[in-house]
Amino acid sequence: MLQIIHCILNIINPWTMPRNSTPKDWQELTRLTQGAPLVVERVRLAETGIALEGAFALPQLAQLTLEDQIFVAAFVRAHGSIKEMEQVFGVSYPTIKSRLNRVAQQLNFVEASPAPPSPVSAHGGILDQLQRGEITAADAIKALEALK
């Protein structure tokens, strides 16, 4: 147990590490903590050596299990292609979808629904396009009539 605590301190508290060593990666931290919640209390900016102390929550993706982090990284690398994910992991479409749903339930998403353009800005946009020669006068009239 003491060895685990020392390893965690070396990962979290870079001041306990010799200057010429490199910090451990998140995979080792994830393995050591076995998925238990943790809070980072000290962060050092490598370039300047400035340290910040406080209670810092890990980013959402770092809170996922190592396996889920690998899955998400593979999904991004596959540009969201479930077909490619099937090939990489050797599993079926429903298995990939199920895993995506499970990971998605662990993440908080920002809901962003763009506001519809106001009629004034829509009119101005059409007129700007006409002025720049991007559309014809007839196209501008049709577009303005469609806004009514």
N, C-alpha and C positions, 0 to 999 in steps of 0.2 A: 504494500500500500504506500509506503514511504517513497518507493521508487516512482510510482505513478504520480504522486503529488509533485515530486521533483521534476519529472518530465513535463507536467502541465505548467509548472512555474517557468521552466525554460522556454516553453512555447509562448506563454502569455507575457512573461516579464523578461524582455530582452536584456535588461541590465544584469541579470544573473548569468548571461551567456558570455563566454570570452569574445572579445572584439572581432576576432578573425573567423568565428563560426557563423553559420547561417541559421536563421530560424527554421524550426520544423514546419512541415506543411499541415494543412487542415486535415488531411487523411489520417495522420498520426493522432491529432487531437480528437478527431471523431472516434477513432479506434479506442483511445484511452478512456474517453468519457462514456463510451458505450451508449450514446444517444441521450444521456442525462442532460437536462437543461443546464446551461452555464452562462455566466456573465463575464465579459472581459472588463477588467478593472484598470488596466494600464495599456496604453498604446504608445509606441515610439515611432516617430517618423524617421525612417532609415536614413534619408539623405541629410537631415539636419541634426538628428539626435534628440530632438525635442520630444519630451514625453508628456502625455496627457493622462490624467487620472480621473476616474469616475466610473459610473456603471454603464457600460456600452453593451447593448443587445447585439447579437450577431445578425447579419443580414438573413433574410428568409431562406435563401438558397443554402447558406452555410448551416442552417438549422436542420436541413434534411439529412437523412441517413446517407452514409457514403454511397450506398447502392443507388439511392434516388438521385444523388448529385451526379453520378456517372450516367444515369439514365437521362437526366435533363441535358447534360452536356452532349450526349449522343444525339438527342432529339434536335438540339440547336444545330449541331454539325450536319445533321441530315436535312436541315432546312424545313423541319416539320413534316417530313415525308414518312408517313406511317409504313408505307410499303418498304422503304429503305430500313426502317427500324425493325421490321419483321425479319429482314435478311441479316441485319447485324446481330440481333439477339436470338434468331432462330426460333421465334415463337409466332403465334397467329395474330391476326388483326385484332380480335376481341381481347387478347391478352395485353397487347400494347395499349388499346383504348382503356382498358380497366386500370392499368398502371398509370396512365396519364390522368385519369379521373381521380385516382387516389392521391397522386402528387398535387394536383390542382386543389384538392380539398385542404391541403396543408398550407396553401399560400393565400395571402390576402392580395386581391387585385384592386387596382384603382379603376373605378367605373368612370369611363369617359365617353359621353355621348355628345358629339359636337352640336352646338346650337345651330339651328337653321339660320342662314344669312337673313339679315333684316332686309325688307324691301328696298330701303334707301341704299344699302351697300350693294345689293344685287343690281339695282339700276346703274349705280356708279361703275360697277365692274363691267357691265355690258358696254356702257359708254366709253370706258377706258379702252376696252378691246377694239371698239370701232375707231377710236382716235388713233390707236397704234396700227391700224390697218389689219388686225388679226381676223376681223369678220367684216362682212359687207353690211351696207345700210339695211338691206332686206333681212339679213340674218339678225341684225340688232332689233329691228321692228318685231320680228317673230319672237325673239327672246323676251322682249319687254311685254308683249301681249301675253305670253305664257305666264308671266308673273302675276297677272291680274286675277 
